[in-house]
Protein backbone atom coordinates (compact mmCIF):
# COMPACT_ATOMS: atom_id res chain seq x y z
CA UNK A 1 0.00 0.00 0.00
CA UNK A 2 1.34 3.44 -0.85
CA UNK A 3 1.98 6.03 1.83
CA UNK A 4 -0.77 8.32 0.52
CA UNK A 5 -3.37 5.57 0.51
CA UNK A 6 -2.37 4.51 4.02
CA UNK A 7 -2.62 8.11 5.25
CA UNK A 8 -6.07 8.55 3.71
CA UNK A 9 -7.30 5.34 5.36
CA UNK A 10 -5.92 6.36 8.76
CA UNK A 11 -7.50 9.82 8.50
CA UNK A 12 -10.84 8.32 7.44
CA UNK A 13 -10.87 5.86 10.35
CA UNK A 14 -9.96 8.63 12.80
CA UNK A 15 -12.70 10.83 11.37
CA UNK A 16 -15.27 8.06 11.76
CA UNK A 17 -14.15 7.45 15.34
CA UNK A 18 -14.57 11.14 16.20
CA UNK A 19 -17.94 11.26 14.44
CA UNK A 20 -19.10 8.16 16.34
CA UNK A 21 -18.19 9.68 19.71
CA UNK A 22 -20.06 12.87 18.81
CA UNK A 23 -23.19 11.06 17.61
CA UNK A 24 -23.35 8.43 20.37
CA UNK A 25 -24.85 10.71 23.09
CA UNK A 26 -27.62 11.82 20.72
CA UNK A 27 -28.41 8.20 19.84
CA UNK A 28 -28.35 7.04 23.46
CA UNK A 29 -30.14 9.94 25.15
CA UNK A 30 -32.11 11.45 22.29
CA UNK A 31 -32.43 15.15 21.71
CA UNK A 32 -35.15 16.04 24.19
CA UNK A 33 -34.65 13.51 26.96
CA UNK A 34 -33.23 14.41 30.34
CA UNK A 35 -29.64 13.29 30.91
CA UNK A 36 -29.38 10.86 33.85
CA UNK A 37 -27.91 12.20 37.09
CA UNK A 38 -25.11 9.61 37.02
CA UNK A 39 -23.87 10.90 33.66
CA UNK A 40 -23.96 14.49 34.94
CA UNK A 41 -22.03 13.35 38.04
CA UNK A 42 -19.39 11.70 35.84
CA UNK A 43 -19.11 14.89 33.82
CA UNK A 44 -18.29 16.77 37.02
CA UNK A 45 -15.77 14.37 38.59
CA UNK A 46 -13.96 12.66 35.69
CA UNK A 47 -11.87 15.71 34.63
CA UNK A 48 -10.41 16.03 38.15
CA UNK A 49 -9.86 12.28 38.38
CA UNK A 50 -8.07 12.24 35.03
CA UNK A 51 -5.86 15.16 36.10
CA UNK A 52 -4.96 13.37 39.33
CA UNK A 53 -4.11 10.23 37.39
CA UNK A 54 -1.87 12.21 35.03
CA UNK A 55 -0.05 13.80 37.95
CA UNK A 56 0.56 10.42 39.60
CA UNK A 57 1.67 8.94 36.28
CA UNK A 58 4.12 11.78 35.63
CA UNK A 59 5.62 11.71 39.11
CA UNK A 60 5.81 7.94 39.63
CA UNK A 61 9.39 7.51 38.38
CA UNK A 62 10.91 10.62 39.94
CA UNK A 63 14.23 9.64 41.55
CA UNK A 64 13.72 10.99 45.07
CA UNK A 65 16.85 9.38 46.56
CA UNK A 66 19.22 10.48 43.78
CA UNK A 67 20.35 13.98 42.88
CA UNK A 68 18.57 16.33 42.13
CA UNK A 69 16.01 14.58 44.38
CA UNK A 70 12.99 15.57 42.28
CA UNK A 71 13.63 19.29 42.64
CA UNK A 72 12.77 20.19 39.00
CA UNK A 73 9.47 18.33 39.34
CA UNK A 74 8.61 19.88 42.71
CA UNK A 75 9.46 23.41 41.55
CA UNK A 76 7.55 23.01 38.27
CA UNK A 77 4.52 21.46 39.95
CA UNK A 78 4.49 24.31 42.48
CA UNK A 79 4.69 26.91 39.72
CA UNK A 80 1.88 25.21 37.76
CA UNK A 81 -0.32 25.14 40.87
CA UNK A 82 0.48 28.73 41.79
CA UNK A 83 -0.05 30.01 38.26
CA UNK A 84 -3.38 28.22 38.00
CA UNK A 85 -4.58 29.55 41.36
CA UNK A 86 -3.45 33.04 40.37
CA UNK A 87 -4.85 33.23 36.81
CA UNK A 88 -7.33 30.30 36.63
CA UNK A 89 -5.97 29.51 33.16
CA UNK A 90 -5.09 25.85 32.64
CA UNK A 91 -3.25 26.28 29.35
CA UNK A 92 -1.14 29.16 30.64
CA UNK A 93 -0.15 27.28 33.78
CA UNK A 94 0.76 24.10 31.88
CA UNK A 95 2.81 26.02 29.30
CA UNK A 96 4.70 27.96 31.97
CA UNK A 97 5.27 24.82 34.05
CA UNK A 98 6.50 22.84 31.05
CA UNK A 99 8.86 25.60 29.95
CA UNK A 100 10.23 25.94 33.49
CA UNK A 101 10.68 22.16 33.81
CA UNK A 102 12.54 21.97 30.49
CA UNK A 103 14.75 24.87 31.53
CA UNK A 104 15.52 23.32 34.91
CA UNK A 105 16.26 19.87 33.54
CA UNK A 106 18.39 21.01 30.62
CA UNK A 107 20.41 23.83 32.11
CA UNK A 108 20.30 23.92 35.90
CA UNK A 109 20.24 20.32 37.15
Backbone bond lengths (Angstrom), bond angles and torsions (degrees), N, CA, C in turn:
res aa  C-N    CA-C-N  psi(-1)  N-CA   C-N-CA  omega(-1)  CA-C   N-CA-C  phi
1 X - - - 1.448 - - 1.526 108.26 -
2 X 1.320 116.79 138.40 1.457 120.14 -179.28 1.524 110.00 -74.82
3 X 1.317 115.50 161.58 1.461 120.34 -179.92 1.520 112.10 -62.97
4 X 1.329 117.31 -38.30 1.467 120.46 -179.47 1.524 111.15 -66.75
5 X 1.305 116.41 -42.77 1.466 120.21 -179.80 1.527 109.87 -65.10
6 X 1.317 116.74 -41.81 1.458 121.21 178.32 1.527 110.55 -62.05
7 X 1.322 117.46 -43.37 1.457 121.62 179.67 1.528 111.14 -63.52
8 X 1.315 117.18 -41.48 1.463 120.85 179.38 1.528 110.39 -63.85
9 X 1.323 117.26 -41.60 1.464 120.97 179.13 1.527 110.55 -64.64
10 X 1.326 117.15 -44.00 1.465 120.72 179.77 1.522 110.34 -62.79
11 X 1.327 117.56 -44.03 1.467 120.90 179.40 1.524 110.72 -64.51
12 X 1.315 117.92 -40.26 1.462 121.30 179.16 1.529 111.07 -64.03
13 X 1.324 117.01 -44.18 1.470 120.14 179.31 1.525 110.47 -64.52
14 X 1.319 117.14 -41.52 1.463 120.03 178.13 1.528 111.06 -64.45
15 X 1.317 116.57 -40.17 1.457 120.35 177.38 1.517 112.35 -62.67
16 X 1.330 116.54 -42.05 1.468 120.21 177.08 1.526 111.80 -65.19
17 X 1.324 116.96 -37.81 1.464 120.07 177.95 1.525 110.92 -64.07
18 X 1.322 117.41 -43.30 1.463 120.92 178.33 1.523 110.28 -65.11
19 X 1.325 116.63 -43.88 1.461 120.79 178.69 1.525 111.13 -60.82
20 X 1.323 116.87 -41.60 1.467 120.78 179.65 1.523 111.40 -63.01
21 X 1.332 117.56 -41.13 1.464 119.01 179.42 1.524 112.13 -70.23
22 X 1.317 117.65 -25.65 1.465 120.19 177.20 1.531 111.85 -79.66
23 X 1.312 117.17 -33.19 1.461 121.29 -177.46 1.524 112.56 -83.87
24 X 1.338 117.34 -28.36 1.460 121.36 -174.45 1.534 113.74 -54.65
25 X 1.336 121.14 -46.32 1.470 119.14 179.41 1.529 112.87 -60.40
26 X 1.320 117.32 -36.86 1.468 120.19 179.27 1.525 109.95 -66.55
27 X 1.332 116.44 -40.78 1.463 119.86 179.32 1.525 112.08 -68.70
28 X 1.329 117.27 -37.44 1.461 120.90 -177.21 1.520 111.36 -77.62
29 X 1.342 117.60 -46.70 1.456 120.50 -173.95 1.518 113.98 -100.29
30 X 1.301 118.43 -12.49 1.459 120.53 -176.95 1.513 110.30 74.99
31 X 1.304 116.08 175.12 1.464 119.10 -176.92 1.521 112.52 -85.94
32 X 1.302 118.65 -33.09 1.464 119.75 -173.95 1.514 114.25 -107.16
33 X 1.317 117.56 -4.19 1.459 119.49 -176.68 1.524 111.47 -77.70
34 X 1.329 114.45 154.31 1.460 120.49 178.18 1.526 109.33 -77.53
35 X 1.326 115.89 135.96 1.462 121.32 179.19 1.527 108.42 -74.85
36 X 1.328 118.10 132.93 1.473 120.33 -179.34 1.531 112.18 -59.74
37 X 1.330 115.20 149.35 1.460 121.07 -178.93 1.524 112.21 -59.41
38 X 1.337 117.14 -36.28 1.464 120.74 -179.00 1.526 110.93 -62.24
39 X 1.317 117.45 -40.01 1.462 121.07 178.76 1.527 110.30 -67.57
40 X 1.328 117.53 -40.02 1.460 120.60 176.22 1.531 110.93 -63.62
41 X 1.344 116.06 -39.31 1.465 121.02 177.04 1.529 110.25 -61.76
42 X 1.320 116.67 -45.86 1.467 120.06 178.47 1.524 111.13 -61.14
43 X 1.310 117.25 -38.38 1.453 120.92 178.02 1.523 112.66 -63.14
44 X 1.332 116.50 -27.58 1.464 120.19 178.41 1.523 112.82 -83.19
45 X 1.338 118.76 -37.03 1.467 120.07 -171.55 1.520 114.71 -99.15
46 X 1.312 119.39 -24.65 1.462 120.89 -175.71 1.536 113.04 -64.17
47 X 1.334 120.70 -39.93 1.477 117.91 178.35 1.526 113.12 -58.86
48 X 1.330 118.18 -40.89 1.462 120.99 179.29 1.529 111.11 -69.77
49 X 1.318 116.31 -37.70 1.458 120.70 177.29 1.525 110.58 -64.29
50 X 1.314 117.09 -43.89 1.462 120.91 179.40 1.530 110.34 -63.78
51 X 1.326 117.69 -40.00 1.462 120.34 178.83 1.528 110.62 -65.21
52 X 1.318 117.38 -41.68 1.458 120.60 176.65 1.517 112.05 -61.90
53 X 1.330 116.32 -41.55 1.458 120.71 176.95 1.523 111.48 -62.09
54 X 1.316 117.43 -42.22 1.464 121.18 178.53 1.524 111.72 -63.70
55 X 1.319 116.73 -39.26 1.463 120.10 178.64 1.524 110.30 -64.88
56 X 1.321 117.00 -46.23 1.470 120.38 178.25 1.517 110.43 -61.99
57 X 1.318 117.22 -42.85 1.465 120.87 -179.89 1.523 111.54 -62.40
58 X 1.324 116.67 -41.47 1.473 120.09 -178.66 1.521 112.32 -70.98
59 X 1.310 117.93 -31.61 1.458 120.69 -175.22 1.529 113.72 -97.79
60 X 1.313 118.57 1.05 1.464 120.39 -174.21 1.521 113.59 -68.33
61 X 1.304 120.14 -29.65 1.457 122.60 -176.91 1.526 112.86 -106.91
62 X 1.313 117.38 21.11 1.461 120.37 179.73 1.529 108.24 -72.70
63 X 1.335 117.10 124.60 1.470 120.14 -179.59 1.533 111.24 -75.87
64 X 1.322 116.80 95.60 1.456 121.75 -175.52 1.529 111.34 -76.52
65 X 1.337 117.41 -30.31 1.462 120.82 -175.47 1.523 113.47 -96.19
66 X 1.323 117.07 5.19 1.460 122.15 177.18 1.526 108.51 -122.27
67 X 1.330 115.58 150.80 1.464 119.48 178.55 1.522 108.85 -62.08
68 X 1.284 119.17 139.96 1.460 133.42 4.28 1.529 114.36 -89.29
69 X 1.315 118.23 23.79 1.465 124.27 172.76 1.525 113.85 59.50
70 X 1.319 117.51 31.89 1.460 121.52 177.46 1.510 114.39 76.38
71 X 1.325 117.53 14.23 1.459 120.05 -179.06 1.523 113.72 -60.44
72 X 1.350 120.49 -44.62 1.474 118.56 178.58 1.529 111.93 -59.00
73 X 1.319 116.65 -39.13 1.464 120.27 -179.76 1.523 111.56 -68.02
74 X 1.342 116.26 -43.23 1.463 120.19 -179.28 1.529 110.61 -65.10
75 X 1.320 116.70 -45.20 1.469 120.53 -179.76 1.526 110.34 -63.51
76 X 1.331 116.67 -45.82 1.471 120.38 -178.65 1.520 111.62 -65.59
77 X 1.322 117.24 -42.49 1.462 120.60 178.25 1.521 110.86 -63.31
78 X 1.326 117.12 -38.71 1.468 120.85 177.35 1.529 111.43 -65.04
79 X 1.324 116.03 -41.43 1.467 119.75 179.09 1.525 110.81 -67.04
80 X 1.330 117.30 -40.55 1.472 120.15 177.47 1.525 109.84 -61.37
81 X 1.324 117.26 -46.44 1.464 121.06 -179.96 1.526 111.03 -62.86
82 X 1.329 116.14 -46.85 1.460 119.47 179.65 1.515 113.12 -63.45
83 X 1.327 116.47 -42.46 1.464 119.90 179.29 1.525 111.04 -64.45
84 X 1.334 116.16 -39.78 1.463 118.14 179.28 1.533 110.62 -66.81
85 X 1.317 117.50 -43.94 1.466 119.79 179.49 1.525 111.51 -64.48
86 X 1.325 116.57 -31.40 1.463 121.25 -178.80 1.519 111.75 -76.53
87 X 1.348 117.62 -48.34 1.463 121.20 -173.47 1.525 114.84 -106.16
88 X 1.328 117.82 -15.05 1.484 122.58 -176.40 1.527 111.54 55.86
89 X 1.335 116.10 39.15 1.455 121.71 -179.53 1.529 107.91 -126.11
90 X 1.320 116.68 106.71 1.456 121.93 -174.98 1.518 111.71 -62.77
91 X 1.316 117.13 -47.01 1.462 120.48 -176.23 1.528 110.52 -63.96
92 X 1.319 117.22 -43.95 1.452 120.44 178.76 1.527 111.45 -60.26
93 X 1.324 116.68 -45.40 1.461 119.41 -177.93 1.524 111.73 -66.78
94 X 1.322 118.40 -37.95 1.458 121.09 178.93 1.527 110.58 -68.95
95 X 1.316 117.87 -41.16 1.466 120.70 179.39 1.527 110.74 -64.55
96 X 1.328 116.89 -45.51 1.466 120.21 179.35 1.529 110.52 -64.18
97 X 1.330 117.16 -43.95 1.461 120.69 179.14 1.514 112.65 -63.43
98 X 1.327 117.18 -40.88 1.465 120.52 178.74 1.520 111.26 -66.24
99 X 1.321 116.58 -43.83 1.472 119.99 178.77 1.526 110.52 -62.86
100 X 1.319 117.46 -42.73 1.460 120.57 178.70 1.527 110.90 -64.03
101 X 1.330 117.22 -43.57 1.465 120.64 179.36 1.527 110.79 -61.34
102 X 1.324 117.33 -45.52 1.463 120.25 178.62 1.525 111.31 -61.85
103 X 1.323 116.79 -40.20 1.458 120.39 177.82 1.525 110.69 -63.66
104 X 1.321 116.76 -47.04 1.459 120.42 -178.86 1.520 112.63 -63.25
105 X 1.303 116.95 -43.23 1.466 121.04 -177.15 1.529 111.35 -70.20
106 X 1.323 117.26 -39.13 1.455 119.85 -173.56 1.528 113.94 -87.12
107 X 1.322 118.42 -25.45 1.460 116.60 -174.61 1.526 114.68 -123.27
108 X 1.304 119.05 -28.17 1.448 119.95 -175.19 1.525 111.48 -95.95
109 X 1.310 117.76 -50.11 1.477 120.64 -173.59 1.505 110.22 -100.57
